[in-house]
């Protein structure tokens, strides 16, 4: 603990109890080891870090102070800036803080300086006073107000709008915003919210992405709510989910595969009746751990006597089977033959989409069935959400 006599009356200043605990934590090691110049510098560094934390600015020194407190629209306001007095107070704090860097930090950073305990106490107490003013200042950016814009029912579902919103978030607050938005995801329409989440994700650093993915993983590791699975798939790009821990990926994929196995498509009414969650696997086959299991489920659905199951595969998984059909497994060929011989129009439509030229392997393997194909009327066929 630092104790010093300030004058002949032996006035004792207990620095630890006289200043903000955060500031004491920053200077205590140097102060208690009597490295007083280092303690002064640590205090100034704390002030700079505090301003950067509140504003998201990345600059330093006089430039940082100018950006934070100067100009007509400062990042930090100590008052409403509506009267001359208020504007003078704002300008005065800006000049005081600039002076801290010009007269206190810079000389000690560039030249050898030896400070005594009295100097250290006086300067640190002064900086403690300035910290109180900084703490009471308000940032232009308010996370709560900003989130109201994201969850606004009139949110503009456009990439440009989302990018403009992301650009207004201070750099150091982008991860906090991303986590807050994800945790409140059920308050917005997923197809709108994904514009913002993907624009914000693109601007996060690798470390920030790792922290956000950890939040997503924590939820997916235990949730049984289908909407949580759907949101994770809808709001972020494929590579995000590919970075989830393996146990989480397996749990998520297993839940999606169960949905696919139940899926069928109401041909009469043109809508997905079951298996809507599973359709989110479409276009994700390259990143799947359970890729082979998905293919087997799709093949099994083509073997079904229910053409609504064929329609489900044709409607949502032609991109997946297009990759598999480049070197089609025997079971897939046999499933197509069975479906075509039964007169399944959805299966024929799927084959037509897969065979994009005469040299495709399926052209030869299914030639007889294609030539002899005769469509038959489909059976009758309730509802589920789909991502389109």
BAFIMI-247672 format. One record per residue: x, y, z of N, C-alpha, C, O in turn. Coordinates in steps of 0.05 Angstrom, whole numbers, plus 5000, padded with zeros to 4 digits. Each point is the difference from the previous one (the first is absolute). Layout:
// residues N
XYZXYZXYZXYZ/...
//
This chain:
// residues 388
501749765000498350245000501850255000502050015015/497350194969501650244998499150215020497750075001/504150025016499450215020502250214998502449944998/496850325002502050214998499250245017497650045005/504450115004499550255014500050234980501950034984/495950125015499750214980501150265009500950164983/499249915043501150255010501049975029500049785011/500750465001501149985027498049915021500849905021/496750124973497949905019499749704998498249895013/503449984971499949714998497249904991499049815011/499950334969497449914989500649744984501650014981/497149785027500549744987497949954979497650015006/503349924971498149934979500249704995502149894993/495749985011499949714994499049974971497550024995/504349954987499250004972498049784992498250054985/502249725026498249784993497150055006498349944984/501250195039497250055006499050264989497650055000/504250124989499250264989499349994971498850194990/501849604996499549994971498349774992499549815016/499550194960498449794988501449735002502449994993/496349805016501349745002501349914973502049865000/496750214978501149924974502750134995501949884990/498350385018502550144996502149895019502349974992/496949985033502049885019501149744989502449945002/495849904987500949744989502050044978501949844996/497850384989501950054977502750105010502049944987/498150215035502550135009501349865024502350065006/496349775007500949905026502749864999501750045018/498749794962502649854999502450194999501949975015/497950234967502350194997500150185025502250065009/495550035001500050195022501249875025501650125014/497549644992501049875024502949924999501349965020/499750014955502949944997501650264998502449994994/496350245010501250265000501050084973501850174997/497149714981500750094973497950204992498149944985/502250315025497850204999499650104971497750064993/504449964992499650094972498449794985498250064984/502449695020498549784987497150005009498249954985/501350115041497350015010498450234986497749964993/503650265003498750234985499349914972497850064991/504149824995499549914973497749795000498450014982/501649815037497949805001497350135003498049914989/501950315027497550145004499050134974497649994994/504350124991499250134974499149784980498150054986/503349735014499249784982497149915007498549934983/500950065043497349925009498050204989497849914991/502750345011498250214989499549954970497750014991/504449944994499849964971498349754995498350004982/502349795032498549754996497050045007498349894986/501150265035497350055008498550154978497749934994/503650264994498750154978499649834976497950014987/504149825006499749824977497749805005498449944982/501449965043497949815007497350124997498149874990/501650385018497350134999499350084971497650014994/504350054990499450104973500449804977498850034979/502949775026500749824978502250114982500749874980/500350365026502150124984502649855004500449875020/501450144959502449855001502550175002502349905002/497450374997502350184999501250035028499249875019/502750324983501450035026500750305003499950154981/500749925043501150275006498050224993497649985003/503650244986498450244994497949944979497850105001/502849734980498149924979497649865012497750064992/502849775027497849865014498250205014497549984999/503750205015498450205015498450174982497650065005/503650034972498550164981497649864989497950114997/502549634996497749854989497949945021497650004993/503349965032498049935021498550245010497649985005/503750254998498850235013499750254982498650195008/502749814969500150244984498050004977498649804996/501250424990498350024977497150065007499250015023/499150014956497250055004498449765009497950025012/503249744982498649755008502049825014500749794988/500150285036502049835014498949735007497649965004/504249844998499149735007499149995029498349835007/502950345010499250015029499150285006501450204995/496349825017498950265008499750025031498949825012/502250404999499850035029497450145008499350015023/499350104957497450135004498550014974500849874981/497150285018498350014976501150184977499049994978/503150175029501350184980498050194987500250064976/497950045040498050184989500550295006499050184986/502549885035500750285007502950054997501649814998/499250455003502850064998501649895024502249904996/496650105028501349895023500549714997502249905006/495749954984500349714996502249944979501649825004/498450334975502049964979502850075011502049864992/498250345025502650075012501049785019502449955001/495849945014500849785018501149764983502049885007/496650064971500949784983502750064989501849835000/498650424990502650074988502150015022502349934995/497050155029502050015022501049735007502449965005/495849844996500849735006501849894978502049865005/497350204970501749924978502850115003501949854996/498350415011502750125002501549895024502449954998/496250005024501449885024501149734993502349945007/496149904979501049734993502250004979501949845002/498050354980502250034981502550085015502249904994/497550275026502250085017501349775015502450005004/495949825004501149765014502049854983502149925009/497250054966501949864982502450174992502249904998/497350364998502250174991502050085023502450024995/496550015029501850105022500649785021502050035015/496549764985500549795020501149754987502149905008/496449994973500949744988502450034982502149875004/497750314976502150014979502850045011501949864992/498650345026502750045010501149755014502349944998/496049935017500849765015500549764982501449815007/497250194970500449784981502550044983501249814991/499650455004502250054982502650085013502149994988/497750085038502550085014500149875027497949915011/504550065000500349885026499050205021501050225002/497049695014498850175020499849845026499449775000/501250375022499849875026498150165017500650225008/497149664998498050145016500149905029500549765005/498950425013499849935028497149935007498250024983/501449895042497449915008498050234999497649954994/503350305014498150225000498950054972497650054996/504249954984499150054972498149784991497950064988/502849705019498349774992497250035012498049964986/501850105039497450025013498450234988497649974995/503750255001498650244989498849944972497750064994/504049824989499249954972497849785000498050024985/502449775030498049785000497450095011497949924990/502150255031497550115010498650184979497549994998/504150164987498850164979498849834978497850054991/503649745002498949814980497549865010498249944985/501850005041497649885011497650194997497749904995/502750365009497850194996499150004971497550004995/504349994986499349994972498549744993498150004984/502749785029498649754995497150025008498249894987/501250255035497350045009498450144979497649934995/503650284992498650144978499549824976497950014987/504149835007499849824977497849795005498449944983/501549965041497949805007497250124997498249864992/501550395015497450124999499250094972497750074994/504349944988499450084972498449774986500149775008/498450314972498349814986501049974971500750194987/499249565004500849954972497750064982497749985007/503050094968498050044980498649744994497649994995/503949795007498949734995498849895025501449985020/496149944979498649865022499249734990498449984981/502649815031499349734991497049955001498849894981/499950195040497149955003498550154978498149884988/502650375006498650154979500649874973498349994983/504249925014500849884974498449744995499149964978/500649885043498649754997497150044993498749844986/500250395022497250064993499850034969497949944989/504250164999500050034971500249734986498849964979/502649855033500349744988497349845002499349864982/499350175041497549865004497650164992497749935008/502850284978497850174989498449844979501249884983/496250135020498349854980500350104972499349874981/501850385017500450114973502949984991500950154982/500649675030502849954992500249954970498449854989/503450294998500349974971501749764993502449995006/496449814982501349754994501750034974499449894979/502850275024501950044978502849995011500650095022/501249814962502849985008501250285006501450035020/497950164964501150275003499150125027501650125014/495949854993499050105026501449875023500850135019/499549604979501449865022502950095003501050035022/500450024956502850085001500250285012501950065014/496250124980500050275011499649985031501350155015/497049684994499649975029502549895013500850105021/500449704967502549895011502250215002501550015020/498750164960502150205000499750205022501950145008/495749895003499550195022500649895028499950155019/500949594982500649885026503050045006501749934983/499050185040502850025007501449734999498849805007/503650194984501449754995500049825025499549764998/501050355025500249845024497349915011499949845019/497950254969497449915009498649824980497849915005/503550024974498849844979499449715010497949894994/503950005021499649735010497650005020498349824999/501750375019497850025019497350024986498049875008/501950294971497550034984499349744987497649925000/504449944989499449754986498849795019498149864994/503050135031499049815020497250085009498349825003/501350445001497350095009497949944978497849915007/502950144968498149954979499449704998497749924997/504349915005499649714999498249915022498249844996/502250265028498449925023497150094999498249895012/501450334972497250104997498949934973498050134991/503149674996499349944972497049944995499050044978/499749865043497249924996498150254999497649974995/503550275009498450244999499850114972498650194996/502749694985500050104973499549784980500249765006/499150324970499749804978502749924990501750174994/498849575006502649904993501050084973502450064996/495849954984500950074973500950294998501550084982/497550105037501050275001502550025017501950144992/498149735030502250025019502649904988502150105007/497849714975502449884989501650214984502549984998/496250224990501450214986502050145019502350054994/496750015031501750145019502149815012502350085001/496949685007502049825013502349934981502349985009/497149984966502149924981501850244994502449974996/496450275002501650244996501850055024502350084996/496749885028501650055024502149785003502350065007/497049694987502049785002502450054982502249945008/497350174969502150054981502050215010502350004991/496950175028501850215011501349925026501650155011/497749625000501249925025502849894996500649894979/501250155040502649884999499849705004497949905008/504249954987500049715004499549935029498549815006/502750345013499649955028497150055007498849855016/500050364973497250065006498249794989498049925012/502649984964498449794988500149755018498049865004/504450085006500349765017498250035025498849815009/501150435003498450045024497049984993498549895016/500750224961497249984992499249714995497949915009/503849944978499549724994499749845026498449815002/503250265018499849875026497250055013498949825013/500050414983497350065011497949834985498249895013/502150104961498149844984500249705008498049875003/504550045000500449725007498849935028498949795003/501450395016498949965026497049954999499049835014/499750324969497149964998499349744986498349855009/503050104968499349774984500749745014499049784993/502850235026500849765014497849885017500149775007/498050405000497949905019497250064992498149885011/501450304970497350074993498449784987501149834985/496350165020498249824986498050164983498249894988/502250375011498250184985500850004971502250094993/496049824990500649994971500750284989501650024981/497250195030500550274989502950085006501150164985/500249745036502850065005501849884979501950134990/497549625002501549884978499650154974502050064986/495650015008499450144976501450274999501150084979/498850075043501250265001503049994995501150164986/500349655027502949974996500649954971502050114990/496449734996500449954972499450244982501350054980/496750095028499050224983501750265003500450144980/500549925044501250265005502950024993501050234996/500549555001502850024996500949844975498749804993/503550274995501049864976500849715007500649945023/499649894957500649725004502649965015500249825017/501850354978502649955012500050045030501649905015/496450264995499750045029499349745013501349935020/496849934969499149755012502149784997500249825017/501450204962502249804997502150045021501649815004/498550415010501950055021499049935028501450035020/496149874981499049925026501549755010501049854984/499150115042501349755010498649754988497650014994/503949785004499049764986497549885013498249924987/501850085040497649895014497550164993497849894998/502550385000497750174994499149954971497649994994/504349994988499449964972498549734996498049994986/502949805028498749744998497250015011498249884988/501550265034497350025012498150164981497749924996/503350294993498450164981499349854975497749994992/504349884996499549854976498149765004498349954984/502049925039498249785006497150095002498249864991/501450375021497350115002498950074972497649964995/504150144988499150084973499449754983498149994985/503649805019499549754985497449875008498649894983/500750135042497549895009497750144986498049884991/502350385005497950164987499949924970497849974989/504449994999500149914971498649734997498449974981/502149855038498849734997497050025002498649824990/500350385023497150035003498850174978497550024998/504150094985499150214981498449904976500649794988/497350365005498749964974498850274991499750185016/499749834959499150254987497349964988499549834983/498650345026497249984990499950114971500050244996/500049584985500150084972497450154992500150194984/497749735027497450124993500050305008499150174984/501849895040499950275010502650154998500250245006/501949624984502650134995501350105025500950235001/499349615020501350095025501249765015499149774996/502850295020501349795017498149945023499250175015/500249574987498149925022501649915025499250075022/502949794974501849915022502950034992500650004976/501150025044502950014994501150274993502150024988/496550205019500950274994502850065011501650124987/498949795038502650065012502249864985502250114996/497349654994502149854986500850134974502249954990/496050214998500750134974502450195003501250084980/499450005045502350185003502749864995502150134999/497849604997502549864992500650044971502349954992/495850144992500650044972502350204996500150205014/501649744968502450164994502150005022501850175000/498049655019501949985022501549745000501549945019/498149904960501149735000503049995003501149815012/500350394977502950005001501150025029502249905005/496350225012500950045028498949805020500550025024/497949794966498749825018501849775010501549894985/498350065041501349775011498549754994501149784997/496250245002498349774995499050014971497749944994/504150124987499350014972498949744989497950004986/503449785020499249744990497249935011498449884985/501150195040497349945011497950154986497849904995/502750364998498150164985499449874973497649974992/504449954994499649884973498449745003498249964983/502349885037498549755003497150065006498249864991/501250355025497250075006498650094974497749934996/503750234988498850094975499449774980498049994987/503949835012499649764983497649845010498349914985/501550065042497849855011497350134994498049864996/501950415002497550144994499349964971497749994993/504349984989499449944972499049724996498649954980/502049875038498949734999497149995010498649804995/500650405018497350005012497849994978500450094978/497449795029497749994981498450265001498350044983/502450145035498650265003501550214983502250075007/496550024972501450194982500450275014501650174990/496949895031500550255015502750005013501250215004/499949555002502749985011502050054977502150135005/497349774971501750064977500050314995502150114995/495550015007499850294995501650165021501250214993/498949695031501650135021502950014992501450205003/499649574988502849984992500550184975502050154999/496249844982500350164976499950305005501550154989/496849935030499550285005502450125015500750244995/500549615023502050125018502849894999501850125010/498649654977502649885001501349934973501849834999/497350304980501349954975502950094999501649864988/499150375025502950075001501749795014502249944992/496749945030501449795014500449764983502349894998/495650024989500249764983501650054975501249824988/498950435003501650074977503049945005501449914982/499550135042502849945007500449705001502049894991/496149975021500249705003499849874973501349804995/496950314987499549874974502350024981500049874979/502150295027502350014983501449734998501249934980/498649925042501049725001497949855016500649925023/497150034966497749905015500449725012500849824986/498650155040500149735012497849834989498050104990/502449645011498149814988497250035012498149984985/501850065041497450035013498450244990497649994998/503850224995498650244989498949944972497750074994/503949794990499149934973497549815002498150044986/502049775032497849815003497550155010497849934993/502650265025497750165011498750164978497650014999/504050114983498950154978498549814981497850074990/503449715004498649814983497349925011498049994985/501949955041497549925012498050234999497649954993/503250295012498250235000499050064972497650064996/504149924984499250054972498149794990498150064986/502449695021498349784991497250035012498049914989/501850215035497450045013498550244989497750055008/503650104974498750234989500150255017498350174998/503749855019500250235018500950254985502350024991/495950175005500750254987502250165015501750114987/498249915039502150145014502849884996502050144997/498149595002502549874996501150064972502450044996/495749964984500850064973501050294998502050064987/496750125026500950285001502750035012501750154991/498849705030502650005013502249894982502250124998/497249664989502049894981500650204978502350034993/495750104996500450194979501850235009501650104984/498249985041501750215010502949915005501850154997/498549595010502649905005501649944974502450044999/496149874981501449944974500150254983498250064985/504050095019500250264986501449974973500150204985/500949575008501149964973500049704993499749835018/500750114957499849724990502249825011499749765000/502550365010502249845010499849935029501749865011/496250245002499649945029499649715004498749874984/502450025037499949715005497149905002499449774992/498950395020497249915003498649974973498049864998/503050284982498749994973500049714991497949904991/504349975010500249734992498849805019498649824992/501850225034499049825020497049995002498949805008/499850424985497150015002498650034973497650074998/503849884981499050054973497449854995498150124989/501749635018497649844994497650105016497850034990/502750045035497850095017499050284991497650065002/504350114989499250264991498349984974498050134997/502949704985498649964975497249895004498150084986/501649735033497549875004498250155021497949905007/503050325003498650135022497250094992499550114979/498649835039497250104997499150095027499749845019/499750424983499250115026497349895009498249964984/501650005042497549915012499150215020501650165011/495849854995498950205018501049955028500149775010/500750455003501149975028497849965020497750064994/503049855029498049965022499350265013501050214992/497249785028499250245014502150085020501849875010/497850354993502050095020499250275009501350125017/502750285068499150195019502150215000500150114978/501649995038501550254996502350035020499949905022/502150244969502350055018501450244989499650084977/502050045040501550244991502349914982501349795005/499350374975502349954983501550264996498950215004/503649774990501750245000499950164974502050124992/495849874994499950154974497550165000499450144980/
//
